[in-house]
Amino acid sequence: MITLYMLGSGSRGNCCAVESEGVALLIDAGFSIREVERRAEAAGLDVGRVAGIALTHEHGDHSCGAAGLARRLRVPVLTARGTWNRLASRLADVEHRPLGLCDTVELPPFVIRACPTSHDAFDPLAIAVCTSDGTSVGLAYDLGRATAGVRHLLRNLTAIILESNHDEVQLRTSDYPPVVQRRIAGSGGHLSNRAAAQLLRELHHPGLGVVVLAHLSQQCNSAADARATVGPALRRAGFRGALHVADQDQPLPPIVIAPAEGMQFALAL
């Protein structure tokens, strides 16, 4: 069993955590140290249980608090080599555990895998975490399109945290300059509600029990719009689990994730 803490997700900061057997793994730290600790306390997460910090990429809304938290908690940072190199000056005295396509990191009780994503960062990753009882959580946001690698990483998981960044019509009619609109909608940008719905339909299987929509644009999306697009698509695929939408400003209540009977998490070799 895994408890998922969505501490906040959006263009102004992203941070979540998975906890099992009294050990927690922080995924991204896009808020200040004080703000991460405040949100963790509000959600019921003891940051003293954090054993590592996994980073998807170097952008500040995913990494700004990582160095200080890693030092304060005396824990390693798990991230791609390229991301580590971009943040090296801030992480000089922090332990690095390389994470990437051919790297599997064990941080008991977790096994962590990753794969590259399509985003305009230096070495961005999607991340999947599993425990020995078969519970598994995958996270993919800040991706302009779902590559074969992302589809492979996110298959057969118990829970998926997926970007549902923008409504396509709202983006096209927004005040963003055309160059920004093209960047957001492009292959190195962000997934739309429609693209997220399509991907989740492809990834659906009987053991998928939790879906969290994340990294919503405050200018070109809303929780209601994301739900209205993704929810019906999931139901048509046969999804009977819980659909959540992460909030930028407040943590969600803890989400308990347990594997369906007979489901196992298969490591890709």
C-alpha positions as CSV (number, residue, x, y, z in Angstrom):
1,M,0.0,0.0,0.0
2,I,1.1,3.5,-0.8
3,T,-0.2,6.8,0.6
4,L,0.0,9.6,-2.0
5,Y,0.3,13.2,-0.9
6,M,-0.3,15.8,-3.6
7,L,1.1,18.9,-2.0
8,G,0.5,21.2,-5.0
9,S,0.8,21.2,-8.8
10,G,0.8,24.0,-11.4
11,S,3.0,26.6,-13.1
12,R,3.9,28.1,-9.7
13,G,5.2,25.0,-8.0
14,N,4.9,21.2,-8.0
15,C,5.5,18.7,-5.2
16,C,4.1,15.4,-4.1
17,A,5.2,12.4,-2.0
18,V,4.6,8.7,-1.8
19,E,4.8,7.0,1.6
20,S,4.9,3.3,2.5
21,E,6.1,1.4,5.6
22,G,6.9,4.7,7.3
23,V,9.2,5.9,4.6
24,A,8.5,8.7,2.1
25,L,9.8,9.7,-1.2
26,L,9.4,13.3,-2.3
27,I,8.8,13.8,-6.0
28,D,9.8,17.3,-7.1
29,A,10.3,20.2,-4.8
30,G,9.0,23.2,-6.6
31,F,8.2,25.3,-3.5
32,S,10.4,26.9,-0.9
33,I,11.6,24.7,2.0
34,R,9.2,26.5,4.3
35,E,6.3,26.1,1.9
36,V,6.9,22.4,1.4
37,E,7.0,21.8,5.1
38,R,3.9,23.9,5.6
39,R,2.0,21.9,3.0
40,A,3.3,18.6,4.2
41,E,2.1,19.4,7.8
42,A,-1.3,20.4,6.4
43,A,-1.6,17.1,4.5
44,G,-0.4,15.0,7.4
45,L,3.0,14.1,5.9
46,D,5.9,13.9,8.3
47,V,8.9,15.3,6.4
48,G,11.2,13.5,8.8
49,R,10.2,10.3,7.0
50,V,11.5,11.5,3.6
51,A,14.3,9.3,2.5
52,G,15.0,10.9,-0.9
53,I,13.9,13.5,-3.4
54,A,13.2,12.6,-7.0
55,L,13.3,15.4,-9.5
56,T,11.7,15.3,-13.0
57,H,13.7,18.2,-14.4
58,E,15.5,21.4,-13.5
59,H,12.8,24.0,-14.0
60,G,12.3,26.1,-10.9
61,D,8.6,25.1,-10.4
62,H,9.9,21.6,-9.9
63,S,13.3,22.0,-8.3
64,C,13.6,25.3,-6.4
65,G,13.4,23.8,-2.9
66,A,15.3,20.5,-3.6
67,A,18.8,21.6,-2.6
68,G,17.8,23.1,0.7
69,L,15.5,20.2,1.6
70,A,18.1,17.6,0.7
71,R,20.6,19.2,3.0
72,R,18.2,19.8,5.8
73,L,16.9,16.2,5.6
74,R,20.3,14.7,4.7
75,V,18.8,12.7,1.9
76,P,19.9,12.0,-1.7
77,V,18.5,13.5,-4.9
78,L,17.4,11.1,-7.5
79,T,17.4,12.6,-11.0
80,A,18.8,12.3,-14.5
81,R,22.4,13.1,-15.1
82,G,21.6,16.0,-17.3
83,T,19.4,17.6,-14.7
84,W,22.0,17.0,-12.0
85,N,24.6,18.8,-14.2
86,R,22.3,21.7,-14.7
87,L,21.8,22.0,-10.9
88,A,25.3,21.1,-9.9
89,S,26.2,24.4,-8.4
90,R,23.3,24.2,-6.0
91,L,23.7,20.5,-5.2
92,A,27.4,20.3,-4.8
93,D,27.3,18.8,-1.3
94,V,24.3,16.5,-1.9
95,E,24.3,12.8,-2.7
96,H,23.2,12.0,-6.3
97,R,21.4,8.8,-7.3
98,P,21.3,8.7,-11.1
99,L,17.8,8.1,-12.5
100,G,17.0,7.4,-16.1
101,L,16.1,5.0,-18.8
102,C,18.7,2.3,-17.8
103,D,18.8,3.1,-14.1
104,T,16.7,1.4,-11.4
105,V,17.1,2.9,-8.0
106,E,16.2,1.1,-4.8
107,L,15.3,3.2,-1.8
108,P,13.5,0.7,0.4
109,P,10.6,0.1,0.4
110,F,10.6,1.7,-3.0
111,V,11.9,0.8,-6.4
112,I,12.1,3.8,-8.7
113,R,12.3,3.8,-12.5
114,A,12.2,6.6,-15.0
115,C,12.2,7.4,-18.7
116,P,12.8,10.5,-20.8
117,T,9.9,12.8,-21.7
118,S,9.3,15.3,-24.5
119,H,9.7,18.7,-22.9
120,D,11.9,21.8,-23.3
121,A,14.1,21.0,-20.4
122,F,17.6,19.6,-20.4
123,D,17.0,16.0,-19.4
124,P,13.3,15.6,-18.2
125,L,11.9,12.4,-16.8
126,A,8.6,10.6,-16.1
127,I,8.9,8.5,-12.9
128,A,7.3,5.3,-11.6
129,V,7.6,4.0,-8.1
130,C,6.6,0.6,-6.8
131,T,6.6,-1.4,-3.5
132,S,6.9,-5.1,-2.9
133,D,3.2,-5.7,-2.5
134,G,2.6,-4.6,-6.1
135,T,1.4,-1.1,-5.5
136,S,2.7,1.3,-8.1
137,V,2.4,5.0,-8.9
138,G,3.6,6.7,-12.1
139,L,4.0,10.4,-12.7
140,A,4.3,12.2,-16.0
141,Y,3.9,16.0,-16.4
142,D,5.6,18.7,-18.4
143,L,5.5,16.6,-21.6
144,G,4.3,17.8,-25.0
145,R,3.5,14.4,-26.2
146,A,3.4,10.9,-24.8
147,T,6.4,8.9,-26.2
148,A,6.5,5.1,-26.5
149,G,8.8,5.2,-23.5
150,V,6.3,7.1,-21.4
151,R,3.5,4.7,-22.4
152,H,5.7,1.8,-21.5
153,L,6.6,3.2,-18.1
154,L,3.0,4.0,-17.2
155,R,1.5,0.7,-18.2
156,N,-0.1,-1.6,-15.6
157,L,0.2,0.8,-12.7
158,T,-2.1,1.1,-9.7
159,A,-2.1,4.9,-9.9
160,I,-1.2,7.5,-12.5
161,I,-0.5,11.2,-12.0
162,L,-0.7,12.8,-15.4
163,E,-0.5,16.3,-16.7
164,S,-3.8,17.8,-18.0
165,N,-2.5,21.2,-18.6
166,H,-4.8,23.1,-20.9
167,D,-8.0,23.2,-22.8
168,E,-7.1,23.6,-26.5
169,V,-9.8,26.2,-27.2
170,Q,-9.0,28.3,-24.2
171,L,-5.3,28.2,-25.1
172,R,-6.0,29.4,-28.7
173,T,-8.2,32.3,-27.4
174,S,-6.0,33.2,-24.5
175,D,-3.9,36.4,-24.2
176,Y,-0.7,34.4,-24.6
177,P,1.4,35.6,-27.6
178,P,1.3,33.1,-30.6
179,V,4.9,32.0,-29.9
180,V,3.9,31.0,-26.3
181,Q,0.8,29.3,-27.5
182,R,2.9,27.3,-30.0
183,R,5.4,26.4,-27.3
184,I,2.7,25.2,-24.9
185,A,0.8,23.1,-27.6
186,G,4.0,21.8,-29.2
187,S,5.8,18.5,-28.7
188,G,8.1,20.1,-26.1
189,G,5.3,21.8,-24.2
190,H,2.4,20.4,-22.2
191,L,-0.4,17.9,-22.6
192,S,-3.9,19.2,-23.2
193,N,-7.0,17.8,-21.5
194,R,-7.9,16.0,-24.7
195,A,-4.4,14.4,-25.1
196,A,-4.5,13.4,-21.4
197,A,-7.9,11.7,-21.9
198,Q,-6.7,9.8,-24.9
199,L,-3.5,8.6,-23.2
200,L,-5.4,7.5,-20.1
201,R,-7.9,5.5,-22.2
202,E,-4.9,3.7,-23.7
203,L,-3.3,3.1,-20.3
204,H,-6.5,1.9,-18.6
205,H,-6.5,-1.6,-17.2
206,P,-8.6,-3.4,-14.5
207,G,-6.0,-2.7,-11.8
208,L,-5.9,1.1,-12.3
209,G,-7.5,2.5,-9.2
210,V,-6.4,6.1,-8.9
211,V,-5.9,8.9,-11.5
212,V,-4.7,12.4,-10.5
213,L,-4.8,15.2,-13.1
214,A,-1.9,17.6,-12.5
215,H,-0.1,20.8,-13.7
216,L,-3.3,22.6,-14.8
217,S,-2.9,26.0,-16.3
218,Q,-4.5,28.7,-14.3
219,Q,-5.1,30.8,-17.5
220,C,-6.2,28.1,-19.9
221,N,-7.9,25.4,-17.8
222,S,-9.9,24.6,-14.7
223,A,-10.5,21.6,-12.6
224,A,-14.1,21.4,-13.9
225,D,-12.9,21.5,-17.6
226,A,-10.2,18.9,-17.0
227,R,-12.7,16.5,-15.3
228,A,-15.3,17.1,-18.0
229,T,-12.9,16.0,-20.7
230,V,-11.0,13.2,-18.9
231,G,-13.8,11.7,-16.7
232,P,-16.1,10.5,-19.5
233,A,-13.2,9.1,-21.5
234,L,-12.1,7.1,-18.5
235,R,-15.6,5.9,-17.8
236,R,-15.9,4.7,-21.4
237,A,-12.7,2.8,-21.0
238,G,-14.2,1.0,-18.0
239,F,-12.5,3.0,-15.2
240,R,-14.2,2.5,-11.8
241,G,-11.6,4.1,-9.6
242,A,-11.1,7.6,-8.1
243,L,-10.4,10.6,-10.3
244,H,-8.7,13.6,-8.5
245,V,-7.5,17.0,-9.7
246,A,-4.4,18.4,-8.0
247,D,-4.7,22.0,-6.8
248,Q,-2.0,24.7,-7.1
249,D,-2.6,26.4,-3.8
250,Q,-3.7,23.6,-1.4
251,P,-2.7,20.0,-0.8
252,L,-5.2,17.3,-1.5
253,P,-6.2,15.0,1.4
254,P,-4.0,11.9,1.5
255,I,-4.9,9.3,-1.2
256,V,-4.5,5.7,-0.2
257,I,-3.5,3.4,-3.0
258,A,-3.7,-0.4,-2.9
259,P,-3.1,-2.9,-5.6
260,A,-5.9,-4.9,-7.1
261,E,-5.8,-8.5,-6.2
262,G,-3.5,-10.4,-8.5
263,M,-1.8,-7.3,-10.0
264,Q,2.0,-7.2,-9.9
265,F,4.4,-4.5,-10.9
266,A,6.8,-5.7,-13.6
267,L,10.2,-4.2,-13.8
268,A,11.4,-3.4,-17.3
269,L,14.8,-4.8,-17.9
